[in-house]
Amino acid sequence: MFISFEGPEGAGKSTLISRLKSELEANNYPVLTTREPGAGELGRSIRKLLLEDGEMPALSELFLFLADRANHVETIIRPALAEGKIVLCDRHADSTIVYQGYARGLDLNFLREANLQATQNLRPDLIILLDLDPEVGLGRQTNKDRLDKESLEFHQKVRNGFLSESLREPARWQKINAAQSPEEVFQDVWAALKSRLIP
Ligand code: T5A
């Protein structure tokens, strides 16, 4: 099972994924946790290019995220799924639709096709959307990278983009109120996950 975690900055994805990993393993499920951008050796180099300060054309940014994703899917995600692992992925293709599409303004249809090429048609079985007011999320962060430093208007577009995408395919998305405590967020997600693991 392939599960991605999406949402605005500081929504609590890493915190949630680490808690879910422990709980799943305690219930004897094999788990791989991973993230985009930045998994594997090539991914780490691409992440550095993407997140360090400096100007970057929107298309260069897009192709770096796609390069990271193609490598990630082929060398890390697909092998883990083939071994029967539950893959918990901190951001995936929907971040491209929302950040490079809704927020940067690149064409959404082009991005959807580019994602399918990069992933060779792999899509998450479930997308957990941690929904949060971006002002709250940005306020939770201590170190800000190139994308965190975008305007509040940009981050509002990100939040609204995720909400719009979640409505396009409601069966695949699970929206969670990320303004709750970490334990409440975990309990909501665990309830949604359990119903899919044990139908
Ligand atoms: N991006 C990514 C694109 O533009 N296109 C793409 O295709 C992809 C894949 C990645 C950046 O790249 C962009 C999106 C991003 O801007 P990143 O460093 O991986 O950058 O950043 P994020 O994924 O945004 O991760 P963050 O570290 O910002 O946030 P998390 O993981 O959502 O949050 P977390 O768990 O680290 O928590 C942040 C802080 O809040 C606290 C935590 O203790 C921590 O201090 N916290 C809570 N506080 C109160 N209540 C809760 N429920 C809390 N949960 C956590």
Boltz pocket constraint, residues with backbone or C-beta under 6 A from the ligand:
constraints:
  - pocket:
      binder: B
      contacts: [[A, 7], [A, 8], [A, 9], [A, 10], [A, 11], [A, 12], [A, 13], [A, 14], [A, 15], [A, 16], [A, 36], [A, 37], [A, 65], [A, 90], [A, 91], [A, 92], [A, 93], [A, 94], [A, 95], [A, 96], [A, 97], [A, 99], [A, 100], [A, 140], [A, 141], [A, 145], [A, 147], [A, 148], [A, 178], [A, 179], [A, 180], [A, 181], [A, 182], [A, 183], [A, 185]]
      max_distance: 6.0
